[in-house]
Amino acid sequence: MDVNDLRSVVTVVSLLTFVGIVAWAWSRRNQSAFDEAAQLPFKED
């Protein structure tokens, strides 16, 4: 395995990880939890 093959594998894995995180962050299933977390600084104790 050449060093360039390793670089290619790391690039593909990084891209897939990034796409997975973006898909998770924009999924409708998590929207209510994120909306609630966004309001935390404005809530009074």
PDBQT receptor file of N, H, CA, C and O in Angstrom, charges set to zero:
ATOM      1  N   MET A   1       0.848  -1.179   0.000  1.00  0.00    +0.000 N 
ATOM      2  CA  MET A   1       0.000   0.000   0.000  1.00  0.00    +0.000 C 
ATOM      3  C   MET A   1       0.892   1.240   0.000  1.00  0.00    +0.000 C 
ATOM      4  O   MET A   1       1.756   1.409   0.861  1.00  0.00    +0.000 OA
ATOM      5  N   ASP A   2       0.668   2.062  -0.946  1.00  0.00    +0.000 N 
ATOM      6  H   ASP A   2      -0.033   1.925  -1.646  1.00  0.00    +0.000 HD
ATOM      7  CA  ASP A   2       1.433   3.301  -1.106  1.00  0.00    +0.000 C 
ATOM      8  C   ASP A   2       0.860   4.373  -0.185  1.00  0.00    +0.000 C 
ATOM      9  O   ASP A   2      -0.297   4.284   0.226  1.00  0.00    +0.000 OA
ATOM     10  N   VAL A   3       1.651   5.367   0.133  1.00  0.00    +0.000 N 
ATOM     11  H   VAL A   3       2.590   5.439  -0.201  1.00  0.00    +0.000 HD
ATOM     12  CA  VAL A   3       1.192   6.453   0.998  1.00  0.00    +0.000 C 
ATOM     13  C   VAL A   3       0.047   7.224   0.342  1.00  0.00    +0.000 C 
ATOM     14  O   VAL A   3      -0.822   7.749   1.038  1.00  0.00    +0.000 OA
ATOM     15  N   ASN A   4       0.038   7.294  -0.975  1.00  0.00    +0.000 N 
ATOM     16  H   ASN A   4       0.743   6.867  -1.541  1.00  0.00    +0.000 HD
ATOM     17  CA  ASN A   4      -1.045   7.981  -1.672  1.00  0.00    +0.000 C 
ATOM     18  C   ASN A   4      -2.364   7.210  -1.563  1.00  0.00    +0.000 C 
ATOM     19  O   ASN A   4      -3.433   7.819  -1.517  1.00  0.00    +0.000 OA
ATOM     20  N   ASP A   5      -2.296   5.881  -1.521  1.00  0.00    +0.000 N 
ATOM     21  H   ASP A   5      -1.428   5.387  -1.558  1.00  0.00    +0.000 HD
ATOM     22  CA  ASP A   5      -3.502   5.080  -1.296  1.00  0.00    +0.000 C 
ATOM     23  C   ASP A   5      -4.074   5.363   0.089  1.00  0.00    +0.000 C 
ATOM     24  O   ASP A   5      -5.287   5.497   0.249  1.00  0.00    +0.000 OA
ATOM     25  N   LEU A   6      -3.213   5.452   1.072  1.00  0.00    +0.000 N 
ATOM     26  H   LEU A   6      -2.227   5.343   0.942  1.00  0.00    +0.000 HD
ATOM     27  CA  LEU A   6      -3.640   5.763   2.433  1.00  0.00    +0.000 C 
ATOM     28  C   LEU A   6      -4.279   7.148   2.493  1.00  0.00    +0.000 C 
ATOM     29  O   LEU A   6      -5.303   7.332   3.151  1.00  0.00    +0.000 OA
ATOM     30  N   ARG A   7      -3.690   8.103   1.821  1.00  0.00    +0.000 N 
ATOM     31  H   ARG A   7      -2.858   7.953   1.286  1.00  0.00    +0.000 HD
ATOM     32  CA  ARG A   7      -4.260   9.452   1.775  1.00  0.00    +0.000 C 
ATOM     33  C   ARG A   7      -5.637   9.440   1.127  1.00  0.00    +0.000 C 
ATOM     34  O   ARG A   7      -6.545  10.134   1.584  1.00  0.00    +0.000 OA
ATOM     35  N   SER A   8      -5.797   8.669   0.083  1.00  0.00    +0.000 N 
ATOM     36  H   SER A   8      -5.059   8.104  -0.288  1.00  0.00    +0.000 HD
ATOM     37  CA  SER A   8      -7.094   8.567  -0.587  1.00  0.00    +0.000 C 
ATOM     38  C   SER A   8      -8.145   7.957   0.338  1.00  0.00    +0.000 C 
ATOM     39  O   SER A   8      -9.280   8.433   0.386  1.00  0.00    +0.000 OA
ATOM     40  N   VAL A   9      -7.781   6.925   1.060  1.00  0.00    +0.000 N 
ATOM     41  H   VAL A   9      -6.859   6.539   1.021  1.00  0.00    +0.000 HD
ATOM     42  CA  VAL A   9      -8.711   6.280   1.988  1.00  0.00    +0.000 C 
ATOM     43  C   VAL A   9      -9.107   7.251   3.094  1.00  0.00    +0.000 C 
ATOM     44  O   VAL A   9     -10.283   7.334   3.448  1.00  0.00    +0.000 OA
ATOM     45  N   VAL A  10      -8.153   7.976   3.636  1.00  0.00    +0.000 N 
ATOM     46  H   VAL A  10      -7.198   7.908   3.348  1.00  0.00    +0.000 HD
ATOM     47  CA  VAL A  10      -8.443   8.945   4.697  1.00  0.00    +0.000 C 
ATOM     48  C   VAL A  10      -9.343  10.053   4.166  1.00  0.00    +0.000 C 
ATOM     49  O   VAL A  10     -10.236  10.507   4.881  1.00  0.00    +0.000 OA
ATOM     50  N   THR A  11      -9.137  10.491   2.954  1.00  0.00    +0.000 N 
ATOM     51  H   THR A  11      -8.412  10.122   2.373  1.00  0.00    +0.000 HD
ATOM     52  CA  THR A  11      -9.977  11.527   2.356  1.00  0.00    +0.000 C 
ATOM     53  C   THR A  11     -11.405  11.040   2.185  1.00  0.00    +0.000 C 
ATOM     54  O   THR A  11     -12.345  11.768   2.504  1.00  0.00    +0.000 OA
ATOM     55  N   VAL A  12     -11.584   9.828   1.692  1.00  0.00    +0.000 N 
ATOM     56  H   VAL A  12     -10.820   9.236   1.433  1.00  0.00    +0.000 HD
ATOM     57  CA  VAL A  12     -12.928   9.281   1.490  1.00  0.00    +0.000 C 
ATOM     58  C   VAL A  12     -13.631   9.084   2.833  1.00  0.00    +0.000 C 
ATOM     59  O   VAL A  12     -14.810   9.414   2.964  1.00  0.00    +0.000 OA
ATOM     60  N   VAL A  13     -12.933   8.559   3.816  1.00  0.00    +0.000 N 
ATOM     61  H   VAL A  13     -11.975   8.291   3.710  1.00  0.00    +0.000 HD
ATOM     62  CA  VAL A  13     -13.533   8.357   5.141  1.00  0.00    +0.000 C 
ATOM     63  C   VAL A  13     -13.910   9.706   5.761  1.00  0.00    +0.000 C 
ATOM     64  O   VAL A  13     -14.969   9.828   6.378  1.00  0.00    +0.000 OA
ATOM     65  N   SER A  14     -13.066  10.701   5.604  1.00  0.00    +0.000 N 
ATOM     66  H   SER A  14     -12.206  10.602   5.103  1.00  0.00    +0.000 HD
ATOM     67  CA  SER A  14     -13.368  12.031   6.136  1.00  0.00    +0.000 C 
ATOM     68  C   SER A  14     -14.590  12.637   5.456  1.00  0.00    +0.000 C 
ATOM     69  O   SER A  14     -15.432  13.242   6.119  1.00  0.00    +0.000 OA
ATOM     70  N   LEU A  15     -14.692  12.481   4.155  1.00  0.00    +0.000 N 
ATOM     71  H   LEU A  15     -14.008  11.989   3.616  1.00  0.00    +0.000 HD
ATOM     72  CA  LEU A  15     -15.846  12.996   3.426  1.00  0.00    +0.000 C 
ATOM     73  C   LEU A  15     -17.129  12.302   3.881  1.00  0.00    +0.000 C 
ATOM     74  O   LEU A  15     -18.144  12.961   4.108  1.00  0.00    +0.000 OA
ATOM     75  N   LEU A  16     -17.090  10.986   4.013  1.00  0.00    +0.000 N 
ATOM     76  H   LEU A  16     -16.266  10.450   3.828  1.00  0.00    +0.000 HD
ATOM     77  CA  LEU A  16     -18.272  10.247   4.464  1.00  0.00    +0.000 C 
ATOM     78  C   LEU A  16     -18.665  10.640   5.887  1.00  0.00    +0.000 C 
ATOM     79  O   LEU A  16     -19.853  10.734   6.195  1.00  0.00    +0.000 OA
ATOM     80  N   THR A  17     -17.691  10.867   6.744  1.00  0.00    +0.000 N 
ATOM     81  H   THR A  17     -16.726  10.790   6.493  1.00  0.00    +0.000 HD
ATOM     82  CA  THR A  17     -17.974  11.322   8.105  1.00  0.00    +0.000 C 
ATOM     83  C   THR A  17     -18.633  12.690   8.090  1.00  0.00    +0.000 C 
ATOM     84  O   THR A  17     -19.607  12.919   8.807  1.00  0.00    +0.000 OA
ATOM     85  N   PHE A  18     -18.111  13.595   7.283  1.00  0.00    +0.000 N 
ATOM     86  H   PHE A  18     -17.320  13.408   6.701  1.00  0.00    +0.000 HD
ATOM     87  CA  PHE A  18     -18.681  14.932   7.168  1.00  0.00    +0.000 C 
ATOM     88  C   PHE A  18     -20.117  14.879   6.661  1.00  0.00    +0.000 C 
ATOM     89  O   PHE A  18     -20.993  15.549   7.208  1.00  0.00    +0.000 OA
ATOM     90  N   VAL A  19     -20.360  14.094   5.630  1.00  0.00    +0.000 N 
ATOM     91  H   VAL A  19     -19.649  13.550   5.186  1.00  0.00    +0.000 HD
ATOM     92  CA  VAL A  19     -21.714  13.976   5.071  1.00  0.00    +0.000 C 
ATOM     93  C   VAL A  19     -22.652  13.356   6.112  1.00  0.00    +0.000 C 
ATOM     94  O   VAL A  19     -23.810  13.760   6.216  1.00  0.00    +0.000 OA
ATOM     95  N   GLY A  20     -22.171  12.398   6.864  1.00  0.00    +0.000 N 
ATOM     96  H   GLY A  20     -21.230  12.070   6.779  1.00  0.00    +0.000 HD
ATOM     97  CA  GLY A  20     -22.984  11.794   7.918  1.00  0.00    +0.000 C 
ATOM     98  C   GLY A  20     -23.357  12.784   9.005  1.00  0.00    +0.000 C 
ATOM     99  O   GLY A  20     -24.498  12.794   9.466  1.00  0.00    +0.000 OA
ATOM    100  N   ILE A  21     -22.416  13.612   9.421  1.00  0.00    +0.000 N 
ATOM    101  H   ILE A  21     -21.489  13.603   9.047  1.00  0.00    +0.000 HD
ATOM    102  CA  ILE A  21     -22.692  14.626  10.442  1.00  0.00    +0.000 C 
ATOM    103  C   ILE A  21     -23.687  15.657   9.924  1.00  0.00    +0.000 C 
ATOM    104  O   ILE A  21     -24.587  16.068  10.655  1.00  0.00    +0.000 OA
ATOM    105  N   VAL A  22     -23.536  16.077   8.676  1.00  0.00    +0.000 N 
ATOM    106  H   VAL A  22     -22.805  15.743   8.082  1.00  0.00    +0.000 HD
ATOM    107  CA  VAL A  22     -24.469  17.043   8.093  1.00  0.00    +0.000 C 
ATOM    108  C   VAL A  22     -25.866  16.435   8.004  1.00  0.00    +0.000 C 
ATOM    109  O   VAL A  22     -26.848  17.108   8.317  1.00  0.00    +0.000 OA
ATOM    110  N   ALA A  23     -25.972  15.189   7.587  1.00  0.00    +0.000 N 
ATOM    111  H   ALA A  23     -25.175  14.642   7.333  1.00  0.00    +0.000 HD
ATOM    112  CA  ALA A  23     -27.277  14.532   7.492  1.00  0.00    +0.000 C 
ATOM    113  C   ALA A  23     -27.915  14.410   8.871  1.00  0.00    +0.000 C 
ATOM    114  O   ALA A  23     -29.121  14.613   9.014  1.00  0.00    +0.000 OA
ATOM    115  N   TRP A  24     -27.125  14.082   9.879  1.00  0.00    +0.000 N 
ATOM    116  H   TRP A  24     -26.146  13.918   9.763  1.00  0.00    +0.000 HD
ATOM    117  CA  TRP A  24     -27.640  13.973  11.249  1.00  0.00    +0.000 C 
ATOM    118  C   TRP A  24     -28.112  15.330  11.760  1.00  0.00    +0.000 C 
ATOM    119  O   TRP A  24     -29.168  15.422  12.386  1.00  0.00    +0.000 OA
ATOM    120  N   ALA A  25     -27.343  16.378  11.500  1.00  0.00    +0.000 N 
ATOM    121  H   ALA A  25     -26.485  16.303  10.992  1.00  0.00    +0.000 HD
ATOM    122  CA  ALA A  25     -27.689  17.704  11.995  1.00  0.00    +0.000 C 
ATOM    123  C   ALA A  25     -28.936  18.260  11.324  1.00  0.00    +0.000 C 
ATOM    124  O   ALA A  25     -29.674  19.018  11.953  1.00  0.00    +0.000 OA
ATOM    125  N   TRP A  26     -29.195  17.913  10.082  1.00  0.00    +0.000 N 
ATOM    126  H   TRP A  26     -28.595  17.296   9.571  1.00  0.00    +0.000 HD
ATOM    127  CA  TRP A  26     -30.337  18.446   9.353  1.00  0.00    +0.000 C 
ATOM    128  C   TRP A  26     -31.540  17.510   9.340  1.00  0.00    +0.000 C 
ATOM    129  O   TRP A  26     -32.536  17.803   8.678  1.00  0.00    +0.000 OA
ATOM    130  N   SER A  27     -31.469  16.390  10.059  1.00  0.00    +0.000 N 
ATOM    131  H   SER A  27     -30.660  16.153  10.596  1.00  0.00    +0.000 HD
ATOM    132  CA  SER A  27     -32.603  15.467  10.045  1.00  0.00    +0.000 C 
ATOM    133  C   SER A  27     -33.769  16.028  10.855  1.00  0.00    +0.000 C 
ATOM    134  O   SER A  27     -33.568  16.670  11.886  1.00  0.00    +0.000 OA
ATOM    135  N   ARG A  28     -34.971  15.783  10.385  1.00  0.00    +0.000 N 
ATOM    136  H   ARG A  28     -35.134  15.262   9.547  1.00  0.00    +0.000 HD
ATOM    137  CA  ARG A  28     -36.174  16.283  11.060  1.00  0.00    +0.000 C 
ATOM    138  C   ARG A  28     -36.376  15.610  12.415  1.00  0.00    +0.000 C 
ATOM    139  O   ARG A  28     -37.007  16.177  13.307  1.00  0.00    +0.000 OA
ATOM    140  N   ARG A  29     -35.849  14.424  12.563  1.00  0.00    +0.000 N 
ATOM    141  H   ARG A  29     -35.336  13.964  11.839  1.00  0.00    +0.000 HD
ATOM    142  CA  ARG A  29     -36.011  13.690  13.819  1.00  0.00    +0.000 C 
ATOM    143  C   ARG A  29     -35.334  14.420  14.980  1.00  0.00    +0.000 C 
ATOM    144  O   ARG A  29     -35.798  14.314  16.115  1.00  0.00    +0.000 OA
ATOM    145  N   ASN A  30     -34.249  15.157  14.726  1.00  0.00    +0.000 N 
ATOM    146  H   ASN A  30     -33.872  15.243  13.804  1.00  0.00    +0.000 HD
ATOM    147  CA  ASN A  30     -33.518  15.860  15.768  1.00  0.00    +0.000 C 
ATOM    148  C   ASN A  30     -33.921  17.324  15.908  1.00  0.00    +0.000 C 
ATOM    149  O   ASN A  30     -33.395  18.026  16.772  1.00  0.00    +0.000 OA
ATOM    150  N   GLN A  31     -34.826  17.787  15.089  1.00  0.00    +0.000 N 
ATOM    151  H   GLN A  31     -35.254  17.217  14.387  1.00  0.00    +0.000 HD
ATOM    152  CA  GLN A  31     -35.157  19.209  15.062  1.00  0.00    +0.000 C 
ATOM    153  C   GLN A  31     -35.703  19.698  16.401  1.00  0.00    +0.000 C 
ATOM    154  O   GLN A  31     -35.311  20.771  16.859  1.00  0.00    +0.000 OA
ATOM    155  N   SER A  32     -36.581  18.954  17.032  1.00  0.00    +0.000 N 
ATOM    156  H   SER A  32     -36.900  18.082  16.660  1.00  0.00    +0.000 HD
ATOM    157  CA  SER A  32     -37.162  19.416  18.291  1.00  0.00    +0.000 C 
ATOM    158  C   SER A  32     -36.105  19.503  19.391  1.00  0.00    +0.000 C 
ATOM    159  O   SER A  32     -36.125  20.436  20.194  1.00  0.00    +0.000 OA
ATOM    160  N   ALA A  33     -35.198  18.556  19.436  1.00  0.00    +0.000 N 
ATOM    161  H   ALA A  33     -35.182  17.798  18.784  1.00  0.00    +0.000 HD
ATOM    162  CA  ALA A  33     -34.134  18.600  20.442  1.00  0.00    +0.000 C 
ATOM    163  C   ALA A  33     -33.208  19.787  20.208  1.00  0.00    +0.000 C 
ATOM    164  O   ALA A  33     -32.776  20.432  21.163  1.00  0.00    +0.000 OA
ATOM    165  N   PHE A  34     -32.900  20.079  18.948  1.00  0.00    +0.000 N 
ATOM    166  H   PHE A  34     -33.251  19.555  18.173  1.00  0.00    +0.000 HD
ATOM    167  CA  PHE A  34     -32.033  21.215  18.647  1.00  0.00    +0.000 C 
ATOM    168  C   PHE A  34     -32.733  22.542  18.921  1.00  0.00    +0.000 C 
ATOM    169  O   PHE A  34     -32.100  23.493  19.379  1.00  0.00    +0.000 OA
ATOM    170  N   ASP A  35     -34.045  22.614  18.644  1.00  0.00    +0.000 N 
ATOM    171  H   ASP A  35     -34.560  21.842  18.273  1.00  0.00    +0.000 HD
ATOM    172  CA  ASP A  35     -34.791  23.833  18.950  1.00  0.00    +0.000 C 
ATOM    173  C   ASP A  35     -34.828  24.090  20.453  1.00  0.00    +0.000 C 
ATOM    174  O   ASP A  35     -34.692  25.228  20.903  1.00  0.00    +0.000 OA
ATOM    175  N   GLU A  36     -35.013  23.031  21.212  1.00  0.00    +0.000 N 
ATOM    176  H   GLU A  36     -35.124  22.107  20.846  1.00  0.00    +0.000 HD
ATOM    177  CA  GLU A  36     -35.019  23.169  22.668  1.00  0.00    +0.000 C 
ATOM    178  C   GLU A  36     -33.643  23.603  23.179  1.00  0.00    +0.000 C 
ATOM    179  O   GLU A  36     -33.553  24.458  24.060  1.00  0.00    +0.000 OA
ATOM    180  N   ALA A  37     -32.593  23.032  22.645  1.00  0.00    +0.000 N 
ATOM    181  H   ALA A  37     -32.666  22.337  21.929  1.00  0.00    +0.000 HD
ATOM    182  CA  ALA A  37     -31.240  23.399  23.061  1.00  0.00    +0.000 C 
ATOM    183  C   ALA A  37     -30.908  24.830  22.664  1.00  0.00    +0.000 C 
ATOM    184  O   ALA A  37     -30.149  25.503  23.362  1.00  0.00    +0.000 OA
ATOM    185  N   ALA A  38     -31.458  25.300  21.568  1.00  0.00    +0.000 N 
ATOM    186  H   ALA A  38     -32.074  24.754  21.001  1.00  0.00    +0.000 HD
ATOM    187  CA  ALA A  38     -31.195  26.670  21.129  1.00  0.00    +0.000 C 
ATOM    188  C   ALA A  38     -31.832  27.688  22.057  1.00  0.00    +0.000 C 
ATOM    189  O   ALA A  38     -31.363  28.823  22.143  1.00  0.00    +0.000 OA
ATOM    190  N   GLN A  39     -32.890  27.302  22.752  1.00  0.00    +0.000 N 
ATOM    191  H   GLN A  39     -33.271  26.380  22.682  1.00  0.00    +0.000 HD
ATOM    192  CA  GLN A  39     -33.588  28.224  23.651  1.00  0.00    +0.000 C 
ATOM    193  C   GLN A  39     -33.022  28.212  25.076  1.00  0.00    +0.000 C 
ATOM    194  O   GLN A  39     -33.442  29.032  25.893  1.00  0.00    +0.000 OA
ATOM    195  N   LEU A  40     -32.108  27.336  25.394  1.00  0.00    +0.000 N 
ATOM    196  H   LEU A  40     -31.767  26.671  24.730  1.00  0.00    +0.000 HD
ATOM    197  CA  LEU A  40     -31.554  27.231  26.746  1.00  0.00    +0.000 C 
ATOM    198  C   LEU A  40     -30.959  28.551  27.268  1.00  0.00    +0.000 C 
ATOM    199  O   LEU A  40     -31.193  28.880  28.431  1.00  0.00    +0.000 OA
ATOM    200  N   PRO A  41     -30.216  29.310  26.482  1.00  0.00    +0.000 N 
ATOM    201  CA  PRO A  41     -29.657  30.559  27.030  1.00  0.00    +0.000 C 
ATOM    202  C   PRO A  41     -30.717  31.589  27.399  1.00  0.00    +0.000 C 
ATOM    203  O   PRO A  41     -30.443  32.494  28.187  1.00  0.00    +0.000 OA
ATOM    204  N   PHE A  42     -31.906  31.472  26.854  1.00  0.00    +0.000 N 
ATOM    205  H   PHE A  42     -32.129  30.736  26.214  1.00  0.00    +0.000 HD
ATOM    206  CA  PHE A  42     -32.940  32.464  27.095  1.00  0.00    +0.000 C 
ATOM    207  C   PHE A  42     -33.894  32.080  28.226  1.00  0.00    +0.000 C 
ATOM    208  O   PHE A  42     -34.703  32.902  28.657  1.00  0.00    +0.000 OA
ATOM    209  N   LYS A  43     -33.809  30.874  28.696  1.00  0.00    +0.000 N 
ATOM    210  H   LYS A  43     -33.152  30.206  28.347  1.00  0.00    +0.000 HD
ATOM    211  CA  LYS A  43     -34.697  30.408  29.769  1.00  0.00    +0.000 C 
ATOM    212  C   LYS A  43     -34.161  30.894  31.109  1.00  0.00    +0.000 C 
ATOM    213  O   LYS A  43     -32.953  30.913  31.346  1.00  0.00    +0.000 OA
ATOM    214  N   GLU A  44     -35.077  31.282  31.966  1.00  0.00    +0.000 N 
ATOM    215  H   GLU A  44     -36.058  31.267  31.772  1.00  0.00    +0.000 HD
ATOM    216  CA  GLU A  44     -34.704  31.690  33.318  1.00  0.00    +0.000 C 
ATOM    217  C   GLU A  44     -34.806  30.493  34.244  1.00  0.00    +0.000 C 
ATOM    218  O   GLU A  44     -35.622  29.596  34.034  1.00  0.00    +0.000 OA
ATOM    219  N   ASP A  45     -33.980  30.488  35.257  1.00  0.00    +0.000 N 
ATOM    220  H   ASP A  45     -33.317  31.216  35.429  1.00  0.00    +0.000 HD
ATOM    221  CA  ASP A  45     -33.992  29.371  36.215  1.00  0.00    +0.000 C 
ATOM    222  C   ASP A  45     -35.172  29.441  37.132  1.00  0.00    +0.000 C 
ATOM    223  O   ASP A  45     -35.333  28.579  37.996  1.00  0.00    +0.000 OA
TER     224      ASP A  45
